Amino acid sequence: MATAVGRAQTTTGTSDENQREPDWTFSESDTDTYHPFETADGVAYVIGVSEPDGDNPSRISIHAIDQADGTKLWTETFRSIANLIVKDGTVFVVAAIHDGETQPNYELCAFDPKSGEERWRKSVERYPRQLLSGSGNIYVGGDSGVNASDIDSGSEVWQSNTEIGDVYLLSRVGNTVYVTTRNGVYALSDDDGKERWHRTGTDVEEVDTSGARESPLRLQSATEKGILCQIGSTAVFLDREDGSTEWSASLDNSNYSEPVLHEDTVYLWGDSLLAVSVTNGSIRWEYDETNRRERRRSVVVADGAVFSIVNRTIIAVNFDGSERWTFELPDKDKYRVSWGDIVDGILYVSYGGKLRALSIEDGAVEWSFQPDEEMTTIAVSEETVLLGTRGELHGFDLPQSIPAMLVEETADFLSSGSGIALSSVLLGTGVFAAYRRMNAEPESEAEPELEPELEYGRLERLAGDEFTETFRVRKRSDDGPRVVAEKRLTDPTFAGEFQSAVERWADLSDRKGIVPVLDFGDDWAELPYYEGGSLADGERPPEERIKALSDANMTVHRAHCDGLVHGGLTPETILLDGDGRGGVSDWELAAVLGEHRDSSPYAAPEQVAGEAADERTDVYRLGAIARFAVTADAPSEKSWTTTDSRSLYGHPAYSPELDDVLSTAMASDPDDRYQSVVKFDDMLRWAVFRA
């Protein structure tokens, strides 16, 4: 077992933080507090609480708010709400119906997310604690087991045996619904609700079950790999199919947070932060700082690190157990904390009367906001940060994708300070022509033409370099004609290295953003055909190149989180589909063949010196690609390697603001570069477009 080593930088909130104002604020006179709860498809679902006033009882309202501008789409009011989820294009609410004389009854209601129109409602059993959606069903768990209803009609699909007891947690994987009750963990068939297996604490070997009644076996997370449970001070991993015990790990005391399963590791915090192998239950490392101890704090796992709040300190711990950074929150006990939302490399936390946006790279405060009212909760989507307070709901717009911003807000952007600085990037690049095309009247439909007889085999040469050529090929298959890209080795001297590299690349084919290998042989590899070509192709506006590059950045970042380095990134390795989304190609292969060619103008200085590549090498190469993306000029070794880039300022598509970001990414010393791709991508998108 490893322990954390070293201490990282500690930051604190300061008065000179970059203060930001909301982009919009929503408020109604009859609502006392707002609690953002859920976001989906551009709509924020916010719970509004109206406190009792004289003869008027308290009320709970669900407000559907347009995230773009804070406009109210609809409101539905209830006496009280037991649960709410937004799934599968429907808003599901479990509401309590009071008649004033007896205990409340409960109804499950389904609403249209855009209009608020009620689709159906039905009575459900008492105390419905859990809602779950999937496979065309909505599942309700309460005091009488689990009920499954059809999402579209509300009609009952099945009802579990009520003897399983009160339901406290629901999860679903494949065709099985997993349930936690006072009697342990149940696996129910998703077809009819019948029991497949049942496990209690007494069924788990090597566990002290003397307190099983007071501390039953509890489901924590159900995944394809297995079922993570906890009983007292022991974490237990069960086989998903039959419930047999795969392993158990004693955690010394029962005051641990709920375990979080991420890929092949379980993370949980008690007296210390533990990383437990999901394969055999062994403790991989322990982060244990004596001045950080506080029990039962939840953890969040994202972007290569584990985050938690301990004693008013936000702690970021890397996947190897080393401390990345800490952030000291103000000592104000009366404030509640709302935290844990991480989007695009930013962690959002509200505490001490202030909302802060922290970089997950180093804990630096990107911006903050201090409302006049007491804060409640926050919710973050890819478009908006929502902050609830007593009396108001505030919305903060997050950066749009670059092409969307250029098309939708070109006029306003070019009149801003940053827009003036970047106007040279936009003018003459085709963005305005694209805007006109998108808003032009549709062309009249041409008469359909007879489909010509298809040509098979090699159709055209797509690309080539010293060692490979790539062709567009049409092949026959059982499903009809299929167009693929065929990459062939032209120098048989490297056949062994080629095949070995392609084999390793093929192992990565199921990863998001990585161009998959469909088939391969000794000197060839078959890939999907990307109709958008590569980032190296000319006549592509800068905003399209940067959008595709940002996609590639995220793919490379995810690979880095798993210990993978590309080492051979060039514009030719970033392929674009028909929608302009970027995929990263030539994993393993580019680096292997790069060892046999003259230095690439995109190579980092350490590669030119013959040193090994690491994550910072990829940062350099992505920075060089970004410079190409905004200038459209292929680099030359003489001008590209110099640190003085002032000669580029005269280029019609280059600006000093961009140079600040790209010069950091392309610093000669790897230690001076952005230390992660996500930080580079964040700065590339934010530094220029943020006012």
N, C-alpha and C positions, 0 to 999 in steps of 0.2 A: 504494500500500500504506500502510495506517495503522499506527501503533505505539501501544502502550499509553501512556496518560497518567495521571499522578497516582499516588499511593500510598494504599491503603486502610488501615483500622485493622488492627493486628497484636495478636493475643491469645495468651496462653500458659496452660498448665495451672497451676492454683493449688491450694493446700491447702484452700481454703474452697469448693471445688466442691460442688455438690449431690450428695451421696453416695446411691447407690441400692443396695438389696439385691436379689438375684434373687427372682423369684416362685416359682421351683422349681429344684431341683438333682437331677440324675440321676447315679448312680455305681454301678459294679459292681466287685467286688474283683478280678476277673481281667482288667480292662481298664486299660491304663496311660495312654493318651491318647485324647482325643475330638476329632474334627474334623467339625464340622457342615458338610454338603456341599450339601444340596438341601432345599427345602421345597415341598410341594404339597398342596392340599386339607386343610389343618390338620395335616399330618403332617410331622415333621422327619426327614430321613434323615441319619444321623450315622455316620461311619466311626470305629470303635473299633480301636485298635492294641494288641495284647498282645505284649509283647516276649518273646524266647526265655527260658525258665527251665529250666535243667538239661537234661533230655531232651526237654522240650516245645519245639517250634519256635515261631517267631513266628506270629501269626494276625491276620487282618483280619476284623472283623465289621461288618455293616451293621445298625444299630439303627434301627427305626422307632419314633419317639417322638411321642406326642400332644402337640402344641404347647400345648394348653390347660393341662395340669397336669403334664407330664413323665412320664406313664405310658408304660411300654414296651409297644408293641403286638406286636412280634415281632423276632427276631434271626436272621440268617443268617451263618454263619461260613465263611471261605475261607482258604486258605494265602496267597493274594495276589490283588489286584484290579487289572486294567488300566484299567477305565473304568466309569462309573456315570452313568446319566441316569434321570430320572423324567418320562415323557411319555405322553400319550394314555391315562391310566389304568393305566399299567404301569410297574414298576420293572425297568429293563434293567441287567444287570451282565455285564461281561466278566471272567471269573475265570480265573486260571492253575491248571491241574491238574498237580501234580507227581507223578511216579512214583519219584523218588529216584535214577534212573539217567540219564535223558536230559533234554534241555531241556524246559521245560514246554509242554504243549499248552494251548489256550485254548477256553473254552466261553462262548457267549452264553446267558444265563439270563433268563427273564422271570418276575416274581413279581407276585402281587396286592398292591397297595399297602397295603391295610387289614389283611389276614390274613397276608401273607407266603407264601401258598400258591404253590408252583411251578406255573406254567402250561405251560412247555416249556423245553427247553434243547437246544442244538445245538453241534457243533464249528465253530470258525472258524479262519481261517488265522493264521499266526504274527504276533505283535506287532500286535495290533489297536489302533492308537493313537486312532482316532476313532470316535465314535458319533453318529448323527444320526437323528432320527425325523420322519416326515411322510408325508402322503398314504397312510396305512395301511401304511407300510413302516418297518422299522428298518434303517439302513445302517451297515455296519462297514467302516472303512478301515484297511488294514494293509500288510504287505509284498507282498501279492498283489493289489493293486487294491482295488476296492469290491465288497462283496456286499450285496444287498438281500434282506431276508426279510420275509414277511408278519407283521405285528404279532400277530395273533391265534393263528396256528398255528406260526410259526417256519419254515414251508416256504420254500424259496428262490424268489425272484421273478426275479432275474437276477444274473449275475456279470460284472463288467467285464473287459475285456482285461487280462491280468496284465502286459502289456508297459508299461503306463503307469507302473509302478514303485511305490515306497514312498509311501503316502499320509500326508500330514502335516496336512491340513485339509480338512474337508467343509463345504459349505453348499448350501442348496437354495432356489430361487426358481421359482415356477410349476411347470413340468414338466421342469425341468433341475436336475441335480446338478452342482455345481462342485467341483473337486478340485485341491489343490496337491500336486505330487510334485517329485522332484529334476529332472524333465524339464519343469517349467513348470506351466501351468494348463490343465486339461481341462474341457470341458463335456460331460456325459453325459446321454443321454435317460433320463428317469425311467420310461419305458415298458419299455425293454429293456436299458439300460446301454450302448448303443452310443455311440461318440464323435460329437459334433456339431461340435466344433472344438477345436483345441489351439494354445496360444500359448506361445512361449518368449521369453527376453529378446532374442534376435536378431530377433524379429518386431516389436519396438517401435521406432518411429522416434524419432530425436533422443535416443537413450539410448546411453551408452558401454557396449558389450557385451563389452569385453575381459575382464571378470571374471565373465561370465555363468555359467560353470561353478561358480565358488566362490560366487556370489551369484545364484541363479536367480530367475526371475519367481515371486513368491509371492502367492497369494490372501490378501486381508485381510478383505474384506466383500463379500457379494453382496446386491444390493438390486434393487427394481424399476427403479431409475434406471440401474443399470449395475453393473459389477464393479470394485471398488477393489483394486488390486494394488500391489506394491512390488518394485523391483529395485535393490539397492544403495542409492544415495542419491536415487532417483527414485520418485515416486509416479506410478502409471499408472492411468487409468480406461478400461475396455474396454466396448464395446457388449455387452449381455447376449445378444443373438441370434446374432451372428456373431464376436464376439471382436475386432473391429476397434478400433484405438486412437482413443478420443475425445479424450484429451489426456494430456500428461505434464508433470510439474513437478519440476525439479531442486531438491533440498533441501540441497545443498552438502556434506553428509557422510552416511554410512550409519548413524549412531548415533541415529536417531530411533526413538521408540516406535512400536508398531503403530498405524497410523492408525485413527481412530474416525470413522465417517460418521454425521452427525446432520442430517436433513432435507437442506438444500442445501449443507452445509459439511463439509469434512474437517478434523479437529483432530489434531495430532500434536506431540510434544514431543521436541526434541533439545537443541541449545544454546539454543533458545528455543521458545516455543509458537507454532505457526503455525495460522492458519485459512485453508484453501484452498477456493476456489469449486469445487463439484462440476460446475458448468456448463462452465467453460473452463480450470480449473487455475490461475487467477490467485490470488496471495496477497492475501487481503482485509485481514489485519492480522497483526502479529507482536508478541507479548508478550515483551520481552527485557530483563530486569533482570540486570545483571552479577553481582549477588550471589545470583541464583537458579539459576545454571547447573548442571545435572547431566543427564547423557545417559540416554536410553532409559527414562524413567519413563512408566508407563502413565497414560492420562487417562480420566476419567469425565465424561460429558456428561449433565446433568440439570437441570431447573428453571431454564433460562435462563442456565446458567453451565457453565464447564469447570473441573474439579477435578483436581489432581495433587499428588503429594508430591515435593518437591525439597529435598535437604539437610536432611531432618527438618523441613521446613516444608510444611504443607498450604496450597495456594494455590487461591483461587477467582477465576476470571477471567470477567467478563461477556462476553456475546456480541458486544460492540463492542470487545473487547480491553482494556478498563479493568479494573484490579484491584479486585475486590470486597472481599476480606479475606484475611489470612494468619493461620495459627495455628502457633506454634512448639512443636514436640514436644520432650520432654526429650532431653538428649544422653546417650543410653544405647545404645551400639552393640551390646550383646549381645542386645538384644531384636529379635525379628522384628516386622514390621508387617503387619497385616491390615486392609484398608480398602476403601472403594469402594461400600458398600451405602448407598443413599439411599432413604428411605421417608418420605413425608409431610413433606418439608421438613427432614429430619434426616439428617446424614451420620454414620455410625458408623465408628469407627476404634479399633483396639487396638494400643497401642505403649507401651513404657516401663513395662510391668507394669500398665497401666490401660486399661479400656474407656471411651471417651468418646462421648457423643452431642452433636454440634455442630449448631447452627442453620446452615443453608446461607444464611440471609439475612445474618448478620453474624459467623459463626464463634464465637458465644458458646457456652459449655459448658452444655447443658441439664441433663445429669446425668453421673455417672461411677461406675465400680465398679472396685475394686482387689482381685482375688482373691488368695488365699494361694499359689496354684499358678502355674506358668508357663503363659501363654496360648498357644494354637495358632492357631485361625482363628475368624472370626465368620461368621454367615449371618443375614440379616434378611428376614422376610416382612412382610406387612401386619399380622400378628397378634403376632409374637414376634421378639425379638432373641435369637439363640443364640450363646453364647460357649463355645468349647471350651478346656479346660485339661488339664494333666497330672493325671489322676485324676477330673475332674468335668466335667459339662456343665451350664451355667447357662442358665436361660430367664427373659427379662424380657418381661412382657406389654406390648404397645403399646395405646393407647386404642382401645376398640371403637367402632363406630358408635354414636351416642348412643341410638337406639331400642333396639338390642340390649342395651346396658348397662342401660337403664332396665327392660327386661322381665326380664332374666336375673339382675340383681344389685340390685334395688331395695332389698331389706331391708338388705343389708350396706352399701350405699352411703348410705342415710339415717342409719345409725348412725355414719358417719365424720364427720370435721370438715367436709369439703367438702359432704358430703351434708346435714348439718344446715343449712348456709348456703343450700343450694339446695332444701331440702324444700318451700319455698313455691312453687317453680316446678312441682313435681310434683303436690302435693296438689290434688285437685279438677280436674286437667286431663284426666282420662280414662286416664292410664297404667295405673292399677290395674284399671280396667274392661277395658282392652285385655288385660292379663295374664290376667284371669279368662276373657275370651272365648277366648284362645288355649289355655287349659287346660280349658275346659268340654267336657262330653260332646257329641259331634256331634248336631245336630238330625236328627230323622227326615226322610227324603227325602219331599218333597211329590209328589203325583201330577203327572206331566208335563202341561203345558198346551199346547193347540194354539197354534202360532205365528201371531200375527195378521198380517194383510196389512200389508206395510211401507209407511210413508209416506216420500215422497221430497221433496226440496227443503229449505227452511229448517225446522228442527225447533224451535229455541229460540234466544233471544238469550243469549249467554254473558257478554259484557262490552261496555263502551262508554266513550268519553271525549269530549273536545271535538271530535276530528277523525275518530275511527274507531268502528265497531261490529263486533263479532265474533259470528258465528252458528255453531251446530252444524248441519251440512248432511249429508243422505244423498244420495249420487249413485249412478247406475248406471255400471258399468264392465264390461269384458270378463271380469273375475274375480268379478263379482257385486256386490252392494250394498257401498258403501264410505262410511264416515262420516268427515268431515273438518271442520276449522274454517276458516271463511271470514272474513277480515278485510277490511272495506270502508271506503274513505275517504268521509266524509260531507260534506266541504267541497271542492268541485272546484277551488277556488283553488290548492290545493297538489298537484294531480295530478302535475305534473312532478317535484316533489321527492319525492313518494311513490313513484313508479315507479323513480326513480333509486336511492333508498335501498333499496327491495326488491330491485332487481337486485344491489346490492352484498351485501345479506344473503344472497341465493340463492347467491352465490359461496362462502359459508362453510358451506353446508348439509352438507358431508361431514365436518365436524369433530365430534369427540365432545362431547356435551353441548349442542350448539347446535341449537335447534329448526329443522328444515329447512324451506325453502320448496319446496312440491311443484309449484306453478304460480303464475303471476301475470299481471296485465294492467295497464291504465292506472291503475285505481283499486281494485284488489283483489289479495289474496294468499291462496293456499290453503295451509293448514298441516295437519299431523297433528292429530287430535283427542286431547287429553290428558284422559283420563277423570277424573283426580284434580283437575282445575281448576287454579287458580293459588294461589300462596302468600297472596294477598289474601283468599281465601275464608275465611269464619268457621267456627266449630265444628271447628277442627283443633287437636289438642294441640300444645303448644310443642315437644315432642321431635320430632314429625313435621316441623314447620316448620324446625327447626334442621337436621335431617338433609337436607332438601331444599335448604336454604340452603348447607350444606357442599358438596353436589354442584355447586351453581351457582358457589360460590367457586372450585372447581377448574377449571370451564369458563372462567371469566373469567381465572384465572391462566394457563391455557394460551394464551388469546388474547393476553394481555399479553406472553408470551414471544415472540410473533410480531409485536409492535408494534401490536396492535389494542386499542382502547379502546371500551367500550360507551357510557358517558356518560349513559345514561337508565335505569339500573336502578331498578326499583320492585318491590314484591311481585307486581304484575300481570304482570311480565315473566318470572317464574319459574314455569314450568308443571310439573305433577306427573303422572306416568303412574300406571297402576294399582297399581304397587308402591311409590309414594311417592318415586320418583327424580326429581330436579329437572333440568329443561332450561331453558336461557336463550333467551328470545325477543326479537324486536324489535331485532335488531342493525341499526345505522345508522338505522333508522326512528325509534326513540324519541328519539334525539338530534336528528334533523332536525325532527321535529314539536315537540320541546321548546323549540326556538327561538321558536316562535310562541304558546306558552301562558304563562300566568302561572306564576310560580315554583312548582315542586313542593316539598312539605315534605321530600322526599328529596334535593333538590338540595344540592350542596356549596356553601359560601360563595363559592368562586371562580366557580361557575356563576351564582350570584345576582348577582355583580359583573360578569358579562359576559365573564369570562376563559375561555380554552380549557380543556377537560377533559384530564386525563392519567390515568395509572394510579392515582394517589392519589385522584382524584375518584371512581373506582369503589370504592376502599376505603371512602371516606366513605359512599357510598350503600349499600354492603353492610352497614356498621355500623348505619346507620339502619334497614335492613330487619331486621337481627338484633334490634334493640331492639323492633321491631314483633312479631317472631316470638315473643319471650318474654312480651310484655305483651298481645298481641292487640288493642291499642288503636291505631287509626289516628292518626298524628301530626297535631298542629295546628301551624301555623307559629309561634304564640306560644310554646308550651311546648317545641317541638322544637329550636328554634335556640339556646336558652339553654344555657350551659355548666354551669349549676347544676342537676343532675338529682336532687338530694336529694328533691324532691317526689315522685319515682317510687318511693322506698324503701318507701312504704306500700302499693304495689301488691302484691297477693297473689302475683304471678309475677315479682317483680324483686328483685335482691339487690345489695349493694355490690360483691360479687366480680365479677358480670357488668358492673357499671358501670365498673370499672377497665379492662376490655378495650374496651368499647364507647366509652367516652370518648376513649380513645386513637385508635380508628378514626375518630371523628367530631371530632377536634381541628379548630379553626378554621384553623390554619396547616397547610397540606399537609405541611410539613417535620416537623411533630410527630406525624403519623400513622404507622401501620405503612407501611413503604415498599414492601410487596408484599402481594398478596392472600393468598398462601400463608402468610405470617407471621401475618396476621390470623386466618385459618382455624385455624392451628396453636394460637394463643393462645385462640381461642374454644372449641376442643375440649379443650385441655389445662388451662388456668388454673383452670377450675371443677371439673373432674372428677379432677384429680391431687391426691392427698392431701398 
